[in-house]
Amino acid sequence: MRNILNVFLLFLVSFFSKGATKKANVIVILSDDQGYGDFSCHGNPILRTPNLDKMHDEGVRFSNFHVSPLSTPTRGQLLTGLDAMHNKASTVLNGSCMMRRDIITMPEVFKENGYQTGIFGKWHLGDNYPDRPMDRGFIKSQWIKGWGLLSEMEFDNDYYRTRYMDSLTVVQSELYCTDLWFKNSMEWMEEKQDNDEPFFTYIALNAPHGPVYAPKEDYLSYCKTLDEKTAQFLGMVQNIDKNVGKLMQWLDARGLKDNTLVVFMNDNGGTGGVDVFNAYMRGQKGDIYDGGHRAACFIQYPEGGFGLPRTIDAAAEIQDLLPTFIDLFGLELDSQHQFDGVSLKPVLKGQALADRKFVVQIGNHVNPAKYNSAVVWNNWRLVKQDELYDLTNDPGQQTNVASQHPDIVNEMKNYYEGWWTTVNDPNETFIPLVVGNPISNPVILASSDWIGTGPNTQWNVALAKDDPNGYWIIDVATAGTYRLELSRWPFHLNRPLSEVGPSVAVGGTSIRPGNSLAIKAGAVSLNNQAAVSANAAANATKITIEIDMPQGINTLKAFFKDKSGAYLTGAYYVRVEKI
């Protein structure tokens, strides 16, 4: 009897101690190339997003929230709490898609505090060790390489039957990409709940980024009144909305809704939907006007004590989320970390947010372009050094009022000059790609990481687009002999070097024919030394060259030649293996 009583008492202690220390779960959803105007709750006259509208209406929403004008910088800012020019994942291409390796990331913070961490979808912050999602804090990583399913790394992938990486294992699914990420994330979170483990889940969508392929039933909602491309784009957004609805219903059914913070955002300015509705903003993806970087941010957390649903019009940015989570959930760090973002906990709890200034700027972090920026000061915008807009009275940024407010211009210029001193380092270098590390050997280098303007789409590779000066910066972990395999096509295709391709694009739709190259030899040059060449065998899918490489930072250039020995194009894919 005494043993039974002891077991019962232990059960009670365990039960109530769990309840007293139960941690909140966090889900971050980020859509890709959806604009601020691509929500019916923001006034879109055609698109229907009832589930996102419900999230907007029932939670806290920010109306003056900013991301980056491009994909990679936004993702780096989200995960580090640092400006793109500070974390170094500062643009797309030109060797600038990777975060600094000495800074902590959002999943690492959650992991250090006892959370299970999972990413489902697009990463776009480095395809190789030590820059992959599993290297930067994610315990569960289901991800695609490159920037999406038309990137140069995802040849022959498909929106309707998406192939993805489960950590390092290639998995072929039979699901539409957005359905896949939501389904797999919910299955993983269900497993974590069953094990009584708190989770941080990052659902990083690759939709509605082009090429635009929507599920048929969603496309049919818009094809009768819109052109093909726009109908497909809006159909992709509608599919996202349906999946958000499924997620919210699942959270409710599992008893997780109250104790789970869910945030939904889009990653940059509008693209495929701007001709339908752009929320009266100037600019779109890539621009430094508000249409390029103002984004949605909807937050639901019933147990958060955020008060009644409301709109917060204070200026905020995606860099704020990491310090907000640390503050809101009392997350502990093992060392001191400085963030560019600030905690939004006070404003979420109903307090006023202090006067706010910050800079929106992307581009190469090596020799950055000064004034290619927007300074945000509450509702003021200083664009390109000398354009001042008062968004309170001019939300479309049509009237430059700089001459009428010289004091405002000077205040914002001075702020920018101070910020500029923190990013303009004449000794700045690109983050190198690591080769020869036994943790990950071999490594595949792709043209999107060339220093230069390397092709980063299947189409441009197929059309043999090139930067004759493109090269990689590599960090050789161990000196020795390396085998380099040069290919024009991704190695998994096993396609002959001179074959025309690709014949099929994402979704099964034929594209314009690619260009055939009469490749007869390949060559590599290390640190601008004389190139080492090797001839191509008949119908070869790759050309193999062995060279000795010293430890440390090196430059590597690889290219193809014709029968006369003349340069043809850079080698878009090189597999580098320490032997």
Legacy VTK file of the C-alpha trace (Angstrom):
# vtk DataFile Version 3.0
C-alpha trace
ASCII
DATASET POLYDATA
POINTS 579 float
0.000 0.000 0.000
2.853 2.331 0.913
4.536 1.694 -2.478
1.313 2.505 -4.338
0.967 5.732 -2.334
4.579 6.730 -3.098
4.077 6.138 -6.821
0.889 8.229 -6.757
2.647 11.074 -4.929
5.500 11.013 -7.446
2.960 11.189 -10.257
1.305 14.238 -8.687
4.634 16.001 -8.191
5.630 15.244 -11.782
2.258 16.340 -13.166
2.111 19.666 -11.363
5.787 20.466 -11.863
5.340 19.977 -15.604
2.361 22.256 -15.625
4.225 24.919 -13.641
7.251 24.958 -15.941
5.617 24.280 -19.276
7.293 26.340 -21.961
5.440 28.102 -24.731
5.872 26.795 -28.268
6.827 29.101 -31.129
5.944 28.790 -34.826
7.356 31.244 -37.381
5.818 31.136 -40.879
7.567 33.065 -43.656
6.160 33.204 -47.185
8.394 33.810 -50.198
7.649 36.718 -52.578
4.165 37.399 -51.237
3.703 41.160 -50.935
1.982 43.297 -48.321
-0.880 43.754 -50.762
-1.404 40.008 -51.249
-3.894 39.680 -48.385
-7.605 40.374 -48.560
-7.402 41.914 -45.069
-5.046 44.537 -46.525
-7.570 45.485 -49.176
-6.823 43.169 -52.091
-9.982 43.292 -54.238
-9.564 39.848 -55.845
-7.499 37.569 -53.626
-9.254 35.655 -50.843
-7.246 34.837 -47.701
-9.867 34.131 -45.004
-7.535 32.245 -42.647
-4.810 34.870 -42.756
-7.514 37.503 -42.340
-8.706 35.675 -39.223
-5.176 35.628 -37.852
-4.915 39.353 -38.596
-8.262 40.123 -36.961
-7.828 38.000 -33.831
-4.248 38.856 -32.895
-1.745 41.666 -32.898
-0.741 42.978 -36.309
1.966 45.454 -37.264
1.236 47.989 -39.983
4.731 49.549 -40.123
6.853 46.375 -40.122
9.936 46.011 -42.313
12.015 43.203 -43.785
14.631 43.305 -46.561
13.858 43.846 -50.239
15.278 40.377 -51.029
15.002 36.855 -49.699
18.381 35.920 -48.219
18.867 39.154 -46.243
15.431 38.827 -44.676
16.136 35.259 -43.579
19.478 36.173 -42.078
17.972 39.122 -40.235
15.185 36.956 -38.827
17.563 34.309 -37.524
20.270 36.606 -36.101
18.511 39.782 -34.962
21.182 41.660 -36.915
21.023 43.879 -39.983
21.926 42.104 -43.214
25.101 44.165 -43.561
26.120 43.100 -40.056
25.375 39.371 -40.261
26.852 39.313 -43.824
24.011 37.389 -45.516
23.503 40.664 -47.312
22.179 39.877 -50.773
21.546 37.116 -53.311
24.551 35.932 -55.395
28.132 37.237 -55.290
29.165 35.039 -52.375
26.884 36.912 -49.971
24.262 34.319 -49.026
25.855 33.038 -45.804
25.685 34.350 -42.249
28.750 35.030 -40.149
29.781 31.906 -38.297
30.613 33.654 -35.020
27.073 34.823 -34.207
24.236 33.021 -32.481
21.049 32.137 -34.341
17.417 31.915 -33.300
17.276 28.089 -33.377
20.508 27.927 -31.377
18.967 30.155 -28.696
15.869 27.960 -28.466
17.968 24.788 -28.529
20.141 26.053 -25.658
16.936 26.604 -23.674
15.603 23.074 -23.990
13.538 23.400 -27.160
13.304 21.031 -30.068
13.996 23.037 -33.226
12.789 22.286 -36.743
12.868 23.908 -40.171
10.555 22.882 -42.987
11.133 24.463 -46.387
13.465 27.066 -47.799
16.788 27.839 -46.115
18.771 29.980 -48.617
21.645 30.695 -46.229
24.218 28.201 -47.499
24.060 24.675 -48.926
27.305 23.296 -47.484
28.899 22.727 -44.088
29.068 24.730 -41.807
26.216 26.846 -43.160
23.390 24.308 -43.504
20.334 24.499 -41.234
21.527 21.527 -39.157
24.828 23.370 -38.616
23.086 26.507 -37.359
20.828 25.121 -34.655
18.057 23.084 -36.250
17.696 19.583 -34.815
15.173 18.640 -37.521
15.950 19.937 -41.007
13.675 19.253 -43.967
14.894 21.712 -46.554
15.609 22.503 -50.170
18.854 23.892 -51.503
19.415 27.154 -53.317
16.667 29.754 -53.292
13.859 27.477 -54.443
12.691 24.904 -56.943
13.956 26.756 -60.018
17.374 27.462 -58.523
20.467 26.001 -60.129
20.739 23.468 -57.275
17.223 22.043 -57.658
17.199 20.897 -61.297
14.223 18.626 -62.141
12.495 19.327 -58.828
8.758 19.863 -58.910
6.208 22.004 -57.087
3.700 19.141 -57.281
6.037 16.287 -56.304
8.654 18.051 -54.229
12.024 16.489 -53.598
13.726 17.654 -50.410
16.530 16.955 -47.973
15.770 15.383 -44.600
19.018 16.459 -43.003
21.375 14.855 -45.571
18.968 12.234 -46.951
17.221 12.925 -50.262
13.478 12.281 -50.004
11.041 12.247 -52.914
7.545 13.298 -51.842
4.280 13.131 -53.745
2.990 16.416 -52.328
2.702 19.993 -53.512
5.488 21.961 -51.832
3.402 24.137 -49.486
1.202 21.203 -48.466
4.386 19.229 -47.779
5.977 21.767 -45.443
2.838 22.233 -43.363
2.012 18.516 -43.209
5.523 17.468 -42.211
5.869 20.242 -39.657
2.592 19.281 -37.974
3.616 15.628 -37.820
6.906 16.626 -36.216
5.248 18.991 -33.722
2.730 16.294 -32.818
5.619 13.977 -32.003
7.227 16.677 -29.846
3.958 17.294 -28.001
3.529 13.566 -27.342
7.024 13.573 -25.807
6.177 16.677 -23.750
8.930 18.647 -25.519
8.532 22.351 -26.343
9.268 23.244 -29.958
10.424 26.091 -32.141
9.195 25.512 -35.688
10.243 27.528 -38.735
7.915 26.951 -41.710
9.899 28.638 -44.470
7.785 28.509 -47.612
9.163 28.667 -51.141
5.771 29.872 -52.405
4.473 31.987 -54.026
7.945 32.562 -55.512
8.147 31.852 -59.223
7.937 29.883 -61.321
4.285 30.163 -60.447
2.519 26.805 -60.246
-0.562 26.584 -58.051
-2.649 23.533 -57.221
-5.341 23.217 -59.881
-8.266 23.963 -57.575
-6.604 27.180 -56.372
-5.625 28.273 -59.870
-9.192 27.756 -61.066
-10.387 30.319 -58.535
-8.740 33.110 -60.541
-8.079 31.936 -64.100
-11.416 33.144 -65.519
-10.712 36.809 -64.782
-6.913 37.059 -64.750
-3.996 36.186 -67.008
-2.326 32.818 -66.539
0.669 33.990 -64.521
-1.308 36.173 -62.121
-3.947 33.497 -61.621
-1.255 30.963 -60.768
0.397 33.399 -58.346
-2.815 34.232 -56.494
-3.680 30.530 -56.443
-0.386 29.842 -54.677
-1.221 32.459 -52.029
-4.687 30.970 -51.618
-3.077 27.571 -51.025
-0.856 29.100 -48.333
-3.965 30.508 -46.691
-5.643 27.091 -46.689
-2.630 25.544 -45.012
-2.517 28.256 -42.371
-6.154 27.404 -41.656
-5.285 23.717 -41.292
-2.430 24.571 -38.932
-4.650 26.717 -36.722
-7.321 24.014 -36.580
-4.653 21.448 -35.724
-3.279 23.600 -32.894
-6.782 23.968 -31.486
-7.554 20.246 -31.770
-4.282 19.321 -30.052
-4.835 21.781 -27.213
-1.784 23.788 -28.279
-3.391 27.014 -29.456
-3.276 28.960 -26.188
0.332 28.118 -25.352
1.783 28.562 -28.848
2.963 31.843 -30.327
2.409 31.908 -34.091
3.792 34.651 -36.302
3.147 34.998 -40.045
5.251 37.264 -42.275
6.162 37.744 -45.923
9.830 38.060 -46.823
10.058 41.035 -49.177
8.051 43.369 -51.390
5.405 42.251 -53.842
6.031 40.397 -57.097
3.365 38.540 -59.079
0.452 40.352 -57.482
1.548 43.987 -57.619
-0.447 44.736 -60.787
-3.592 43.576 -58.996
-2.988 45.395 -55.718
0.124 46.818 -54.050
-1.508 48.440 -51.002
-0.930 51.869 -52.602
2.811 51.610 -52.033
5.660 52.668 -54.288
8.084 49.947 -55.334
8.207 46.177 -55.175
10.699 43.394 -54.503
14.264 44.708 -54.717
13.320 48.367 -54.193
14.179 50.500 -51.169
10.851 52.300 -51.252
8.281 50.848 -48.863
6.850 48.585 -51.548
10.143 46.688 -51.433
10.414 46.067 -47.698
7.200 46.816 -45.805
5.717 43.477 -44.770
2.871 41.847 -42.920
3.454 40.644 -39.382
0.555 38.894 -37.631
1.095 37.464 -34.144
-1.227 35.208 -32.164
-0.480 34.032 -28.646
-3.607 33.715 -26.455
-1.627 33.160 -23.256
0.742 36.033 -23.997
-1.245 38.705 -22.244
-1.240 40.902 -25.327
-4.715 42.281 -24.683
-7.399 42.886 -27.271
-6.711 42.387 -30.994
-5.259 45.577 -32.380
-2.996 47.190 -34.971
0.388 48.476 -33.851
1.597 51.279 -36.102
4.989 51.778 -34.433
7.972 51.141 -36.717
9.354 47.638 -36.244
11.576 45.245 -38.195
12.166 41.533 -38.548
15.417 41.889 -36.573
13.205 42.545 -33.530
11.820 39.021 -33.320
14.851 37.262 -31.815
15.322 39.777 -28.968
11.532 39.746 -28.504
11.453 35.966 -28.049
14.403 36.101 -25.637
12.643 38.761 -23.571
9.151 37.314 -23.804
10.066 33.757 -22.818
13.005 34.494 -20.524
15.443 32.631 -22.745
18.970 32.512 -21.391
22.158 32.955 -23.420
25.509 31.476 -22.478
27.284 34.700 -23.434
26.550 38.322 -24.241
25.096 39.062 -27.669
24.293 42.424 -29.204
21.333 42.727 -31.572
20.293 45.448 -33.996
16.657 44.632 -33.280
14.891 45.511 -30.039
12.415 43.605 -27.908
8.808 44.232 -28.879
7.555 42.765 -25.600
6.611 46.187 -24.162
4.520 47.182 -27.163
2.943 43.714 -27.361
1.969 44.166 -23.710
0.331 47.503 -24.453
3.109 50.003 -23.795
4.279 52.639 -26.262
7.341 51.793 -28.339
10.139 54.302 -27.999
11.074 56.628 -30.846
12.618 54.380 -33.487
15.193 54.694 -36.248
16.735 51.929 -38.346
18.282 51.388 -41.786
17.070 49.140 -44.585
19.999 48.327 -46.864
21.232 45.284 -48.732
23.968 44.584 -51.250
27.504 43.246 -51.107
28.948 43.638 -47.626
32.367 43.917 -49.250
32.709 47.451 -50.637
29.042 48.289 -49.982
27.296 51.043 -51.909
26.690 54.032 -49.666
23.184 55.528 -49.588
21.584 52.575 -51.366
19.231 52.641 -48.435
16.083 53.748 -46.696
16.279 55.220 -43.219
13.099 54.581 -41.264
12.163 57.027 -38.494
8.625 56.281 -37.381
6.624 57.419 -40.451
9.485 59.321 -42.092
11.580 57.747 -44.859
14.904 59.059 -46.099
15.617 57.301 -49.387
18.923 57.474 -51.274
20.291 60.286 -49.109
18.149 63.116 -50.434
14.548 61.903 -50.842
12.378 62.531 -47.773
8.823 61.210 -47.534
6.189 61.726 -44.879
4.156 58.523 -44.990
1.525 59.928 -42.647
0.373 62.216 -45.446
1.999 60.515 -48.444
1.883 56.702 -48.066
2.692 56.254 -51.759
5.957 58.209 -51.457
5.133 60.486 -54.359
6.256 63.854 -52.965
9.825 64.531 -51.878
9.597 67.005 -48.980
13.313 67.180 -48.169
13.532 70.900 -48.869
10.645 71.580 -46.479
12.161 69.653 -43.548
15.945 70.160 -43.503
16.074 69.408 -39.778
14.451 65.998 -40.322
16.811 65.257 -43.224
19.868 66.160 -41.136
18.705 64.049 -38.202
18.198 61.005 -40.432
21.425 61.581 -42.370
23.381 61.758 -39.145
21.823 58.501 -38.001
22.754 56.840 -41.282
26.340 58.140 -41.122
26.744 56.605 -37.677
25.318 53.298 -38.935
27.547 53.429 -42.022
30.699 53.455 -39.887
29.678 50.026 -38.575
29.388 48.430 -42.028
32.005 50.186 -44.160
35.130 48.197 -43.340
37.872 48.434 -46.008
39.285 45.131 -44.717
36.007 43.233 -45.086
36.188 39.900 -46.918
33.676 37.431 -48.276
32.726 34.414 -46.179
34.604 31.487 -47.762
33.169 28.097 -48.692
34.724 25.316 -46.607
36.259 22.336 -48.425
38.253 19.384 -47.171
36.637 19.160 -43.754
36.059 15.497 -42.803
32.613 16.403 -41.461
31.513 17.103 -45.026
33.711 15.733 -47.780
33.151 16.072 -50.734
31.498 19.467 -51.195
29.614 20.679 -54.274
30.276 24.271 -55.321
27.685 25.980 -57.532
27.731 29.058 -59.733
25.350 30.980 -57.466
28.259 31.362 -55.014
30.676 32.808 -57.543
32.200 36.118 -56.615
30.603 37.904 -59.524
27.224 37.401 -61.124
26.892 33.655 -61.335
23.756 32.057 -62.799
21.414 30.994 -60.016
18.490 29.587 -62.031
18.011 26.453 -64.085
17.094 28.617 -67.068
20.312 30.624 -66.976
22.409 27.497 -66.620
20.526 25.906 -69.528
21.076 29.036 -71.622
24.788 29.050 -70.687
24.702 32.467 -69.033
28.115 33.244 -67.650
30.406 35.607 -65.794
33.867 35.049 -67.298
35.417 36.541 -64.171
33.426 34.446 -61.696
35.335 32.463 -59.062
34.876 30.906 -55.634
36.614 31.837 -52.404
37.313 28.631 -50.516
38.721 27.794 -47.102
40.784 24.630 -47.450
40.528 22.826 -44.119
43.393 20.421 -44.763
46.277 20.796 -47.199
46.713 17.995 -49.697
45.558 16.552 -52.986
42.010 17.278 -54.073
39.878 15.717 -56.772
37.780 18.300 -58.642
34.922 17.102 -60.847
33.600 19.744 -63.234
30.079 19.568 -64.641
27.734 21.796 -66.550
24.739 20.105 -64.916
23.913 19.040 -61.346
25.605 15.714 -60.682
22.372 13.913 -59.815
21.178 14.378 -63.425
24.112 12.396 -64.851
23.674 14.432 -68.048
26.421 14.638 -70.726
28.307 17.919 -70.688
27.353 18.975 -74.201
23.714 17.930 -74.051
20.971 20.530 -74.519
18.904 20.987 -71.426
16.886 21.047 -69.433
14.067 19.642 -71.497
11.497 20.005 -68.729
10.988 22.742 -66.156
9.247 22.686 -62.781
5.648 21.533 -63.045
6.142 19.560 -66.225
5.948 22.579 -68.545
8.494 22.802 -71.364
10.635 25.919 -71.433
12.617 27.624 -74.169
15.421 25.356 -75.416
18.780 25.589 -73.726
22.064 26.133 -75.511
24.361 23.236 -76.312
28.076 23.736 -75.680
30.748 21.737 -77.487
32.772 21.082 -74.346
36.053 19.336 -75.070
38.075 20.110 -71.939
37.894 21.516 -68.459
40.336 23.609 -66.476
40.873 24.888 -62.965
43.011 27.720 -61.685
43.960 28.102 -58.025
44.881 31.586 -56.792
45.156 32.887 -60.375
47.944 30.456 -61.192
48.287 28.742 -64.573
45.250 26.575 -65.244
45.403 22.801 -65.013
43.407 21.183 -67.828
41.948 17.786 -68.696
40.135 16.583 -71.784
36.546 15.395 -71.790
35.807 11.820 -72.825
33.050 11.184 -75.349
29.604 11.720 -73.761
31.279 12.532 -70.446
29.092 13.891 -67.664
32.061 15.413 -65.847
35.741 16.184 -66.182
38.081 15.174 -63.354
41.189 17.119 -62.387
43.459 16.557 -59.385
45.428 19.414 -57.846
47.272 20.127 -54.617
45.767 22.849 -52.458
47.331 24.586 -49.454
45.437 25.035 -46.208
43.612 28.306 -45.694
41.895 30.865 -47.914
42.244 30.315 -51.676
40.484 31.400 -54.842
39.257 28.763 -57.275
38.157 29.254 -60.866
36.832 26.392 -63.001
35.779 26.556 -66.629
35.230 24.673 -69.893
37.056 24.955 -73.219
36.220 24.094 -76.816
38.306 21.983 -79.205
40.596 24.918 -79.985
41.266 25.484 -76.283
39.218 28.676 -76.184
37.193 29.566 -73.086
33.520 28.525 -73.311
31.901 29.134 -69.937
32.482 28.699 -66.258
31.866 25.278 -64.742
28.545 25.732 -62.953
29.090 22.761 -60.634
32.326 21.494 -59.142
32.563 18.627 -56.696
35.631 19.099 -54.480
36.948 16.114 -52.534
40.007 15.732 -50.322
41.661 12.420 -51.281
LINES 1 580
579 0 1 2 3 4 5 6 7 8 9 10 11 12 13 14 15 16 17 18 19 20 21 22 23 24 25 26 27 28 29 30 31 32 33 34 35 36 37 38 39 40 41 42 43 44 45 46 47 48 49 50 51 52 53 54 55 56 57 58 59 60 61 62 63 64 65 66 67 68 69 70 71 72 73 74 75 76 77 78 79 80 81 82 83 84 85 86 87 88 89 90 91 92 93 94 95 96 97 98 99 100 101 102 103 104 105 106 107 108 109 110 111 112 113 114 115 116 117 118 119 120 121 122 123 124 125 126 127 128 129 130 131 132 133 134 135 136 137 138 139 140 141 142 143 144 145 146 147 148 149 150 151 152 153 154 155 156 157 158 159 160 161 162 163 164 165 166 167 168 169 170 171 172 173 174 175 176 177 178 179 180 181 182 183 184 185 186 187 188 189 190 191 192 193 194 195 196 197 198 199 200 201 202 203 204 205 206 207 208 209 210 211 212 213 214 215 216 217 218 219 220 221 222 223 224 225 226 227 228 229 230 231 232 233 234 235 236 237 238 239 240 241 242 243 244 245 246 247 248 249 250 251 252 253 254 255 256 257 258 259 260 261 262 263 264 265 266 267 268 269 270 271 272 273 274 275 276 277 278 279 280 281 282 283 284 285 286 287 288 289 290 291 292 293 294 295 296 297 298 299 300 301 302 303 304 305 306 307 308 309 310 311 312 313 314 315 316 317 318 319 320 321 322 323 324 325 326 327 328 329 330 331 332 333 334 335 336 337 338 339 340 341 342 343 344 345 346 347 348 349 350 351 352 353 354 355 356 357 358 359 360 361 362 363 364 365 366 367 368 369 370 371 372 373 374 375 376 377 378 379 380 381 382 383 384 385 386 387 388 389 390 391 392 393 394 395 396 397 398 399 400 401 402 403 404 405 406 407 408 409 410 411 412 413 414 415 416 417 418 419 420 421 422 423 424 425 426 427 428 429 430 431 432 433 434 435 436 437 438 439 440 441 442 443 444 445 446 447 448 449 450 451 452 453 454 455 456 457 458 459 460 461 462 463 464 465 466 467 468 469 470 471 472 473 474 475 476 477 478 479 480 481 482 483 484 485 486 487 488 489 490 491 492 493 494 495 496 497 498 499 500 501 502 503 504 505 506 507 508 509 510 511 512 513 514 515 516 517 518 519 520 521 522 523 524 525 526 527 528 529 530 531 532 533 534 535 536 537 538 539 540 541 542 543 544 545 546 547 548 549 550 551 552 553 554 555 556 557 558 559 560 561 562 563 564 565 566 567 568 569 570 571 572 573 574 575 576 577 578
